[in-house]
Amino acid sequence: MNFELQKKHLMEIAQNMWCTWDNQSKQLFSEIDLELYEENLKNPYYLMQKISDAKLEEFLSKNENIKRVVNLFSRYSNYMNSRSNVWHSEEKIVYLSMEYGLHSSLPIYSGGLGVLSGDHLKGASDLQLPLIGFGLLYKYGYFKQKIDEDGNQQEYYDKIDWENKSLQKALDNDKKQLKLKVRILEDEVIVKVWKIMVGNVPLYLFDTDFPENPPRYQKITEKLYISDREMRLLQEIILPFSTVKMLNKLNCTPAVYHLNEGHSALIVLKRLFQMMDKQNLDFEQAKQKITDSTVFTTHTPVPAGHETYSNDLIYKYFAETLQKHNIEFDLIKKLGKGNSHDLFSLSALAVNFSCRINGVSKLHSQVTRNLWKDIFEKISSGKTKIRAITNGVHSGTWLADEIERLFTHHSRETIDKEQFWNIHQNLKRHLIELVRERKHKEVLQEDKLLIGFARRFATYKRATLILNDKERLLNLLKDNDKTIQFIFSGKAHPADEEGKGFIKAIIQFSKQHQLENRFIFLEDYDMDVAQHLVKGVDVWLNNPIKPKEASGTSGMKAGMNGVLNFSVLDGWWPECYDGENGWKIDAGEYENDPQEKDRKDADQIYSILENEIIPKYYNRNGDNIPEEWVEMMINAVSTILPQFNIERMLMDYLNKLYKPVIEND
């Protein structure tokens, strides 16, 4: 077959994020040139940009590799051209999020919210849902983390090399890059439009870093969750306002607008003004039409986590447009009144303009109903039912290929325990190799129990709870036949000094007691590190203050790989825990005193480690297989994989949000 055609096919595949989650694609690109593939965080597009024709021709000189490329392109084409079995409508769904965790080589995400957004798009593509994503193209993205000698978190920003990412220019009719104009105060801000294909789903990203813009506006899309509050508001104006403009360019009138968290809520005002202008509707008529087509997902169970601004700042940016449409600001102010009467809440605005609202677990939905009860007293009672749509994760991204194959070809009763254990040990080996490479020294042992704690270092997640009784912990960490090991990873928000203190406390404890080989903090947590951790540790520790964990998808990722959850009954875990697929932490659940709550929970953690987890892990048969442990691993995969995957989650969105909106039910 013609070399240029094969190269063209490989480049076409590499330009679509599908290649980052399809197993055969990942395998093929890694074999073309493993060093180049891993040089840019396993980015196939970078590989195809950098590889020499001579090196590629060498790979394609083998007939078996030619066949693999032909078969891969055929699979890709079939995937892209397949029709949905679950969506029988031409209506479009618009999805807005401030961040997207699609792949470690695209650092436009900070944590769980962004990764969920990425999984949402991937799952929509797998199910062939007519979804269009919108977000921002950041110049630097989220911060990189460096830990100094004393355990202090240092933040720095790397400029993203967008030229070597799977990014395309969105083109206008003249085949030039599409540029939108968004009016902010007295200025017309030029917004460039980019596109990333996530399988069948287009993700449009907006960028203001353009020389024709005043310097202040060039910085709008500089950093994810920029700390300057007014600049943050400008981000939350540019995203929704550009989305409406882009939909006009696409001649697309979506049936559903899905707001993922309150960051994009200002789209309701942009749509309001547009409807009043173009359809000659009054305020109430336009508001009703917007409400009938808007759904809102909230991820935040505490008031402080919702995006709020001073009313004066909101008025500054909307006064002229409100006056033009004869809308009193007091009316808008009431619709943005959250739990603080002095601040304008974007989440409250979203609630007031949405016909369907959901939390991300059953427990979180109950908490949210209580959180917004003041608003619900003022709006129609039909909305008071905040639906529970528990999160799920994209198995193509997070499930180990070997485990997927094992559970595809066997029922839980016929799984070979030794085979499953060997797969897990191999995944654990990969994790340890990554850690040793990052640490530049021999750390961790494959045959010792390894406990993982990796997530955002927010204080309510209690990363240092395990340090509550240091003497008891040190006894568990003694170098003997049944010792245990810990690996921590995660970033604290740059403004969260207490969260940074938690990181420092973990590192200093390790140094003080000469435990650097088995009580480890791994810096710069990202999707690549997360993929190794959720597949390679033995236990996934999660001990937030209940009910502050809205969902907790990292535990789902770990559990579907056979890693056993050891968690507070918060978020998703109460819906899954059955006593045979992990352990629960609940001793301090009803304790009001924070210190006593910590003491009770920590004591329970130590006790379960001492009396259940450690004995079960080290109880081996003649072939050195911990049979009871592996049985729990099989139970974990069997209970978590079918129920907490992205397909189930999206079918819930389809049946509870999207279809009812379209059918006006």
C-alpha positions in Angstrom: 0.0 0.0 0.0 1.1 3.6 -0.8 3.2 5.0 2.1 1.7 8.5 1.8 -1.8 7.1 2.1 -0.8 5.1 5.2 0.8 8.2 6.7 -2.3 10.2 5.9 -4.5 7.6 7.6 -2.3 7.6 10.7 -2.3 11.4 10.9 -6.1 11.5 10.6 -6.4 9.1 13.5 -3.9 11.0 15.5 -5.8 14.3 15.1 -8.8 12.8 16.9 -8.8 12.2 20.7 -10.3 8.7 20.0 -6.7 7.5 19.4 -5.9 8.2 23.1 -8.6 5.8 24.5 -8.8 3.1 21.8 -6.6 0.2 23.0 -5.4 -0.9 19.5 -4.6 2.7 18.6 -2.6 3.3 21.7 -0.7 0.0 21.2 0.1 0.8 17.5 1.3 4.4 18.1 3.5 3.3 21.0 5.2 0.7 18.8 6.0 3.1 16.0 8.4 5.0 18.2 8.1 4.4 22.0 10.5 7.2 22.9 8.7 9.8 20.8 5.3 8.6 22.0 6.2 9.0 25.6 8.2 12.2 25.1 5.0 14.3 25.0 2.8 12.2 27.5 1.7 9.5 25.0 0.5 12.0 22.5 0.0 10.3 19.0 -0.3 13.7 17.2 3.1 14.8 18.6 4.6 11.5 17.5 3.2 12.0 13.9 4.5 15.6 13.8 8.0 14.7 14.9 8.7 11.3 13.4 10.9 11.1 10.3 9.6 9.6 7.1 12.5 7.1 7.3 11.6 5.9 10.7 7.9 5.6 9.8 8.8 3.8 6.5 10.9 1.3 8.5 7.9 0.5 10.7 5.6 0.2 7.7 8.0 -2.0 5.8 6.6 -5.0 7.7 3.5 -6.5 6.1 2.0 -7.2 9.5 2.2 -3.5 10.5 0.6 -2.4 7.2 -2.3 -4.7 8.0 -2.6 -3.2 11.4 -2.8 0.3 10.0 -5.4 -0.8 7.5 -7.4 -2.5 10.2 -7.1 0.4 12.6 -8.2 3.0 10.0 -11.2 0.7 9.1 -12.2 0.5 12.8 -11.8 4.3 13.1 -13.9 4.9 10.0 -16.6 2.5 11.2 -16.6 4.2 14.6 -16.9 7.7 13.1 -19.7 6.6 10.7 -21.8 4.5 13.0 -25.3 5.6 14.0 -26.7 5.9 17.5 -29.0 3.2 18.9 -30.2 5.3 21.8 -30.8 8.7 20.2 -33.3 9.0 17.3 -33.5 12.7 17.0 -31.8 15.4 15.0 -31.9 17.7 18.0 -28.5 18.9 19.4 -27.2 19.0 22.9 -24.8 21.8 23.9 -22.5 21.2 26.8 -20.5 24.0 28.5 -17.6 23.5 31.0 -14.7 25.7 32.1 -12.3 22.7 32.0 -11.9 19.4 30.1 -9.7 16.5 31.2 -9.3 14.7 27.9 -5.7 13.5 28.1 -2.6 14.3 30.1 -1.1 16.0 27.0 -3.9 18.6 27.0 -3.5 20.4 30.4 -6.8 22.4 30.3 -8.2 20.8 33.5 -7.5 21.1 37.2 -9.2 18.0 38.7 -12.3 15.9 39.0 -14.7 18.3 37.4 -12.6 18.6 34.3 -12.0 14.9 34.0 -15.7 14.3 34.3 -16.3 16.8 31.5 -13.8 15.0 29.3 -15.3 11.6 30.1 -18.8 13.1 29.4 -17.7 14.0 25.8 -15.9 10.6 25.2 -19.0 8.7 26.4 -21.3 10.9 24.3 -19.1 10.0 21.3 -19.2 6.3 22.1 -23.0 6.4 22.3 -23.2 8.6 19.2 -25.1 11.4 21.0 -25.3 14.7 19.0 -23.5 16.7 21.6 -21.3 19.8 21.0 -18.8 20.9 23.7 -17.7 24.4 24.4 -14.8 25.7 26.6 -11.8 27.9 26.7 -8.3 27.5 25.2 -5.9 28.4 27.9 -2.4 29.7 27.1 -1.0 28.2 30.3 -3.7 26.0 31.7 -3.5 24.9 35.3 -0.4 25.3 37.4 2.5 22.7 37.5 3.5 21.7 41.0 7.0 21.5 42.4 7.8 20.5 46.0 10.9 22.1 47.5 13.3 20.5 50.0 11.1 21.6 53.0 7.9 20.2 51.6 6.5 23.5 50.4 4.3 23.5 47.2 5.7 25.8 44.5 3.5 26.7 41.5 4.7 27.5 38.1 3.1 27.7 34.6 4.3 26.2 31.4 3.1 27.7 28.1 1.1 25.0 26.3 2.7 24.0 23.0 -0.6 24.0 21.1 1.1 23.4 17.8 1.8 19.8 18.8 -1.6 19.0 20.1 -4.7 17.5 18.4 -6.0 21.0 17.8 -7.5 22.4 14.6 -8.6 25.9 13.6 -12.3 26.3 13.2 -12.7 27.7 9.8 -15.0 30.3 8.3 -16.5 30.2 4.8 -13.2 31.5 3.3 -11.3 28.7 5.0 -9.7 31.1 7.4 -9.7 30.8 11.2 -13.0 31.8 12.5 -13.0 34.9 14.7 -16.0 36.1 16.8 -16.6 39.5 18.3 -17.9 39.7 21.8 -18.8 43.1 23.2 -17.5 43.8 26.7 -18.3 47.3 28.0 -17.1 49.7 25.3 -14.9 47.2 23.5 -15.3 44.5 20.8 -13.1 41.6 22.0 -11.9 39.3 19.2 -12.2 35.6 20.0 -10.4 33.0 18.0 -12.2 29.6 17.7 -10.4 26.3 17.8 -11.7 22.7 17.6 -10.7 19.4 19.1 -12.5 16.3 17.8 -13.3 13.9 20.7 -14.4 11.0 18.6 -17.6 12.2 17.0 -18.0 15.1 19.4 -16.6 18.5 18.4 -15.2 20.6 21.3 -14.9 24.3 20.4 -12.5 26.3 22.5 -12.3 30.1 22.6 -9.1 32.1 22.8 -8.7 35.9 23.3 -4.9 35.9 23.1 -4.9 38.0 20.0 -2.7 41.1 19.3 -5.7 43.2 18.1 -7.2 42.9 21.6 -6.2 45.3 24.4 -3.6 43.6 26.6 -6.1 43.2 29.5 -8.5 41.2 27.3 -5.6 39.1 25.8 -5.2 37.7 29.3 -8.8 36.4 29.7 -7.9 33.0 28.5 -4.4 33.0 29.9 -4.9 30.6 32.9 -7.5 28.2 34.1 -9.3 29.5 37.2 -7.4 32.7 37.2 -7.2 34.2 40.8 -8.1 37.8 39.8 -11.9 37.9 40.5 -12.8 40.4 37.7 -10.7 38.4 35.2 -12.5 35.3 36.3 -15.8 36.9 35.6 -14.6 37.9 32.1 -13.8 34.2 31.5 -17.3 33.4 32.6 -18.6 36.0 30.1 -16.4 35.0 27.2 -17.3 31.3 27.4 -21.1 31.5 27.2 -21.3 34.7 25.0 -18.9 33.1 22.5 -20.9 29.9 22.6 -24.1 31.7 21.5 -22.2 33.5 18.8 -20.6 30.2 17.6 -24.0 28.5 17.5 -25.3 31.3 15.3 -22.3 30.7 13.0 -23.1 27.0 12.9 -26.8 27.7 12.2 -27.5 25.5 15.1 -30.5 25.9 17.5 -29.9 23.3 20.2 -32.7 21.6 22.0 -30.8 21.3 25.2 -28.2 23.5 26.9 -26.3 21.6 29.6 -24.5 23.8 32.1 -21.8 21.8 33.9 -21.5 23.8 37.2 -22.3 27.5 37.5 -19.3 28.8 35.7 -21.2 29.0 32.4 -24.5 30.3 33.8 -24.3 33.7 32.2 -25.3 32.1 28.9 -28.9 32.5 30.1 -28.6 36.2 30.0 -27.0 36.2 26.6 -29.8 34.0 25.3 -32.3 36.2 27.0 -31.0 39.4 25.3 -30.9 37.6 21.9 -34.4 36.3 22.2 -35.8 39.6 23.1 -34.0 41.2 20.1 -34.6 38.6 17.4 -37.9 37.0 18.4 -39.6 40.1 19.8 -40.3 38.4 23.2 -40.7 40.1 26.5 -38.7 39.2 29.5 -41.0 36.5 30.9 -41.6 34.9 27.5 -37.8 34.7 26.8 -37.1 33.5 30.3 -39.6 30.6 29.9 -38.1 29.5 26.6 -34.6 29.5 28.1 -35.8 27.6 31.2 -37.5 25.0 29.0 -34.3 24.2 27.3 -31.7 24.5 30.1 -30.4 21.8 32.4 -27.9 22.3 35.2 -25.5 19.9 36.9 -24.1 21.0 40.3 -21.0 19.3 41.7 -20.6 21.4 44.9 -22.2 20.4 48.2 -21.0 23.5 50.2 -22.0 27.1 49.8 -18.4 28.4 49.6 -17.7 26.3 46.6 -20.2 28.1 44.4 -19.1 31.0 42.2 -20.2 34.4 43.5 -19.5 38.0 42.7 -20.4 41.4 44.1 -23.6 42.8 42.6 -21.7 45.9 41.7 -19.3 43.9 39.5 -22.2 42.1 37.7 -24.0 45.5 37.2 -20.8 47.0 35.8 -20.7 44.5 32.9 -24.5 44.2 32.3 -25.9 47.6 33.0 -25.9 48.9 29.4 -27.5 45.8 28.0 -30.1 45.7 30.7 -31.0 49.3 30.1 -31.3 48.7 26.4 -33.8 46.0 27.0 -35.7 47.8 29.8 -34.8 45.2 32.4 -34.3 46.4 36.0 -31.1 45.1 37.5 -33.0 44.3 40.7 -34.9 41.6 38.7 -31.6 40.0 37.6 -30.2 40.4 41.1 -33.0 38.4 42.7 -32.5 35.6 40.2 -28.8 35.5 41.2 -29.5 35.7 44.9 -28.0 32.6 46.5 -27.4 31.8 50.2 -25.6 35.1 50.7 -28.0 38.0 50.1 -25.0 40.3 49.4 -23.5 38.3 46.6 -24.6 37.3 43.1 -24.4 33.5 42.7 -24.0 32.0 39.2 -25.3 28.7 40.6 -28.5 30.5 41.8 -28.9 32.0 38.3 -28.5 28.6 36.7 -31.1 27.1 39.2 -33.6 29.8 38.4 -33.2 29.4 34.6 -33.2 25.5 34.5 -36.1 23.1 34.1 -34.0 20.1 35.3 -31.3 20.1 37.9 -29.2 17.2 39.1 -26.6 16.4 41.7 -23.9 13.8 41.1 -24.8 11.2 43.6 -27.9 10.3 45.6 -26.5 11.8 48.8 -25.2 14.9 47.1 -28.7 15.5 45.6 -30.2 15.4 49.1 -27.6 17.9 50.3 -28.2 20.1 47.3 -32.0 20.2 47.9 -31.3 21.5 51.4 -28.6 23.9 50.2 -31.0 25.6 47.7 -34.2 25.3 49.7 -34.6 29.1 50.0 -34.6 29.4 46.2 -37.0 26.6 45.8 -39.5 28.3 48.0 -39.8 31.0 45.4 -40.0 28.9 42.2 -42.3 26.2 40.9 -42.5 23.1 43.1 -41.7 20.9 40.1 -38.1 21.9 40.2 -37.6 21.1 43.9 -36.9 17.5 42.9 -33.2 17.7 42.3 -32.5 14.5 40.4 -29.7 12.2 41.4 -27.5 11.2 38.5 -24.5 9.5 40.0 -21.2 10.1 38.1 -19.6 7.5 36.0 -16.1 7.2 34.4 -15.0 6.4 30.9 -13.7 2.8 31.1 -11.8 3.2 27.8 -9.7 5.9 29.5 -9.4 4.4 33.0 -9.8 0.6 32.9 -6.6 -1.4 32.3 -6.7 -3.2 29.0 -5.8 -6.5 30.6 -8.6 -6.3 33.1 -11.1 -5.3 30.5 -10.2 -8.4 28.4 -10.3 -10.7 31.4 -13.8 -9.6 32.5 -15.1 -9.5 28.9 -14.2 -13.2 28.4 -15.1 -14.5 31.8 -17.9 -14.3 34.3 -17.0 -13.3 37.9 -17.4 -17.0 38.8 -14.9 -18.2 36.2 -12.1 -15.6 36.7 -8.8 -17.3 37.4 -7.6 -15.7 40.7 -3.9 -16.3 39.9 -4.3 -14.7 36.5 -6.1 -11.7 37.9 -3.5 -11.3 40.7 -0.7 -11.4 38.2 -2.3 -8.7 36.1 -2.6 -6.5 39.2 1.0 -7.1 40.2 2.1 -6.2 36.7 0.1 -2.9 36.9 1.6 -2.3 40.4 5.0 -2.8 38.9 4.3 -0.1 36.2 3.3 2.3 39.0 6.4 1.6 41.0 8.6 2.1 37.9 6.9 5.5 37.3 7.5 6.6 41.0 11.2 5.4 40.9 11.7 7.3 37.7 10.2 10.5 39.2 12.1 10.1 42.5 15.4 9.0 40.9 15.8 6.3 43.5 14.6 2.8 44.6 11.4 3.2 46.5 8.4 1.0 47.2 8.3 -2.8 47.1 6.0 -4.8 44.8 5.3 -7.5 47.5 4.2 -5.0 50.2 0.7 -3.6 50.7 0.4 -0.2 48.9 -2.2 2.3 49.9 -3.0 5.3 47.6 -4.4 8.7 48.5 -4.6 11.0 45.5 -6.9 13.9 45.0 -7.1 17.7 45.3 -5.6 18.7 48.7 -8.7 20.6 49.9 -8.9 20.6 53.7 -12.2 18.8 53.9 -10.6 15.7 52.2 -8.4 15.3 55.4 -5.2 14.1 53.7 -3.4 14.1 57.0 -6.0 12.1 58.9 -3.8 9.1 58.8 -1.2 11.1 60.9 -3.7 11.5 63.7 -1.9 9.0 65.9 1.7 8.9 64.7 2.9 6.2 67.0 0.2 3.8 65.9 0.9 4.6 62.2 4.6 4.2 62.7 3.9 0.7 64.1 2.2 -0.2 60.9 5.0 1.2 58.8 7.8 -0.8 60.5 10.0 -2.7 58.2 8.8 -6.3 58.6 7.0 -9.0 56.7 3.7 -7.3 57.0 4.6 -3.7 56.6 2.5 -1.2 54.6 3.3 1.6 52.2 1.6 4.8 51.3 1.7 7.0 48.2 0.1 10.5 48.2 -0.4 12.8 45.3 -2.4 16.0 44.6 -2.3 19.7 44.3 -3.5 22.3 46.8 -5.1 25.4 45.3 -2.5 28.2 45.2 -4.5 30.3 47.7 -5.1 27.4 50.1 -2.3 27.7 52.6 -3.9 25.1 54.9 -4.1 22.6 52.0 -0.4 23.3 51.3 0.3 22.7 54.9 -1.2 19.2 54.6 1.3 18.4 51.8 4.2 19.7 53.9 3.0 17.7 57.0 3.0 14.4 55.0 6.5 15.1 53.6 8.0 16.2 56.9 6.6 13.1 58.7 8.2 10.9 56.1 11.6 12.6 56.4 11.5 12.8 60.2 11.0 9.1 60.5 13.3 8.1 57.5 10.3 6.6 55.6 11.0 8.2 52.2 11.1 4.7 50.7 7.6 3.8 51.7 5.7 6.9 52.7 5.8 9.0 49.5 4.4 12.1 48.1 4.5 12.2 44.3 4.4 15.7 42.9 2.5 17.2 40.0 -0.6 15.0 40.0 -2.2 14.8 36.5 -4.2 12.3 34.4 -1.1 10.2 33.6 -0.1 9.8 37.2 -3.8 9.1 38.1 -4.0 6.4 35.5 -1.0 4.6 37.1 -2.3 5.1 40.6 -5.9 3.8 40.2 -4.5 0.7 38.5 -1.5 0.0 40.6 -2.2 0.6 44.3 -3.8 -2.1 46.4 -6.1 0.1 48.5 -7.7 3.5 47.7 -8.1 5.5 50.9 -10.7 8.3 50.9 -11.6 10.0 54.2 -13.4 13.4 53.5 -15.7 15.0 56.0 -19.2 13.7 55.1 -21.2 15.0 53.2 -18.7 17.3 51.5 -17.6 14.9 48.8 -20.2 15.3 46.0 -19.2 12.1 44.2 -15.6 11.0 44.2 -14.9 9.5 40.8 -11.3 8.5 41.6 -12.7 5.7 43.8 -14.7 4.4 40.8 -11.6 4.3 38.6 -9.7 2.4 41.2 -12.5 0.0 42.0 -13.1 -1.0 38.4 -9.4 -2.0 38.2 -9.8 -4.2 41.3 -8.3 -1.7 43.8 -10.2 -2.0 47.0 -11.9 1.2 48.3 -11.4 2.1 52.0 -13.7 5.1 52.3 -16.1 7.3 54.2 -19.7 6.6 53.2 -19.9 9.8 51.2 -20.5 10.6 47.5 -20.9 7.5 45.4 -19.6 4.9 47.9 -22.9 4.4 49.9 -24.5 3.3 46.6 -21.9 0.7 46.0 -20.4 -0.6 49.3 -21.8 -4.1 50.2 -19.2 -5.3 52.8 -17.5 -7.6 50.2 -16.1 -5.1 47.8 -14.1 -2.8 50.1 -14.3 -1.2 53.6 -16.2 1.7 55.1 -15.2 4.4 57.5 -18.1 5.6 59.6 -17.1 5.8 63.3 -17.1 9.6 63.4 -20.1 10.2 61.1 -22.5 11.6 63.7 -19.8 13.3 65.8 -20.2 17.1 65.8 -16.9 18.0 67.4 -14.3 18.2 64.5 -11.4 16.9 66.6 -13.4 14.0 68.1 -14.7 13.2 64.6 -11.1 13.0 63.3 -10.0 10.9 66.3 -12.9 8.4 65.9 -12.4 8.1 62.1 -8.6 7.7 62.4 -8.9 5.1 65.2 -11.3 3.1 62.9 -8.8 3.4 60.0 -6.0 2.0 62.2 -8.2 -0.8 63.5 -9.4 -1.9 60.1 -5.9 -1.9 58.8 -4.6 -3.9 61.8 -7.4 -6.4 62.0 -8.8 -6.8 58.5 -6.8 -5.3 55.6 -3.3 -6.3 56.5 -4.1 -9.8 57.7 -6.2 -10.4 54.5 -3.6 -9.1 52.2 -0.8 -11.1 53.6 -2.8 -14.4 54.0 -1.4 -16.4 51.1 -2.0 -19.8 49.7 0.8 -22.2 48.6 1.3 -20.2 45.4 1.6 -17.0 47.3 -1.8 -15.8 46.1 -4.0 -13.9 48.7 -7.2 -15.8 47.6 -9.6 -13.9 49.9 -8.2 -10.6 48.8 -8.5 -11.5 45.2 -12.1 -12.5 45.7 -12.8 -9.0 47.1 -11.0 -7.5 44.0 -13.3 -9.6 41.7 -16.3 -8.4 43.7 -15.1 -4.8 43.4 -14.8 -5.0 39.6 -18.1 -6.8 39.3 -20.1 -4.3 41.3 -18.4 -1.1 40.1 -17.7 -1.6 36.4 -21.3 -2.2 35.3 -22.9 0.5 37.5 -20.4 3.4 37.6 -19.3 3.7 34.0 -19.9 6.7 31.7 -22.5 4.8 29.5 -24.8 4.3 32.5 -24.4 7.9 33.6 -25.2 9.2 30.1 -28.2 7.0 29.8 -29.4 8.6 33.0 -28.8 12.0 31.6 -30.6 10.9 28.4 -33.7 9.6 30.2 -33.9 12.0 33.2 -32.7 15.3 31.5 -32.2 15.4 27.8 -35.3 13.5 26.4 -37.8 15.1 28.9 -36.6 18.5 27.8 -37.0 17.7 24.1 -40.3 16.1 24.7 -41.4 18.9 27.0 -42.3 16.3 29.6 
